[in-house]
């Protein structure tokens, strides 16, 4: 059976469905007996759902951003 530390290390792969059949079985067995890890996985699922629900931020124009940063830097250097 997995330890809690091993379960946490594999939690992202578990939630993303990237574990092998044996890995999934070990994770499920651990979750069956460990209330703390069940709670952790539940919180991770909630966090994933919250992140998915966020609107996508528009990607700023990299060239304009670089120009703005350079202008700010020059302004600071003049002080």
C-alpha positions in Angstrom: 0.0 0.0 0.0 1.2 3.6 -0.7 2.2 5.9 2.1 0.5 9.3 2.4 3.7 10.9 1.1 3.6 8.7 -2.0 -0.1 9.4 -2.6 0.5 13.1 -2.5 3.4 12.8 -4.9 1.2 10.9 -7.3 -2.0 12.9 -6.8 -1.7 15.0 -9.9 -1.2 11.9 -12.1 -4.1 10.2 -10.3 -6.4 13.2 -10.9 -5.3 13.5 -14.5 -5.8 9.8 -15.2 -2.2 9.3 -16.0 -1.4 6.4 -13.7 -1.1 2.8 -14.9 -3.7 0.3 -13.9 -1.5 -0.9 -11.0 -0.9 2.7 -9.9 -4.6 3.5 -9.9 -5.3 0.4 -7.9 -2.7 1.3 -5.3 -4.0 4.9 -5.1 -7.6 3.7 -4.7 -6.6 1.2 -2.1 -4.8 3.9 -0.1 -7.8 6.3 -0.5 -10.1 3.6 0.8 -8.2 3.5 4.1 -6.9 7.0 4.5 -9.4 9.7 5.3 -6.8 12.5 5.2 -5.7 11.7 1.7 -9.4 11.4 0.6 -9.9 14.9 1.9 -6.7 16.1 0.1 -7.8 14.6 -3.2 -11.2 16.2 -2.8 -9.6 19.6 -2.2 -7.4 19.1 -5.2 -10.5 18.4 -7.3 -12.2 21.5 -6.1 -9.0 23.6 -6.8 -8.9 22.1 -10.4 -12.6 23.0 -10.9 -12.0 26.5 -9.6 -9.1 27.1 -12.0 -11.0 25.7 -14.9 -13.9 28.1 -14.1 -11.7 31.1 -14.3 -12.0 33.2 -17.5 -8.9 33.1 -19.7 -6.9 36.3 -19.5 -6.1 38.0 -22.8 -2.4 37.5 -23.7 -0.8 40.9 -23.8 1.2 42.0 -26.8 4.8 41.0 -25.8 6.4 43.7 -27.9 4.3 46.4 -26.3 5.0 45.0 -22.9 8.8 45.0 -23.5 8.6 48.6 -24.7 6.7 49.7 -21.6 9.2 47.9 -19.3 12.1 49.5 -21.2 10.5 52.9 -20.9 9.9 52.4 -17.2 13.5 51.3 -16.7 14.8 54.4 -18.5 12.6 56.6 -16.4 14.0 55.0 -13.2 17.6 55.4 -14.5 17.1 59.1 -15.0 16.1 59.7 -11.4 
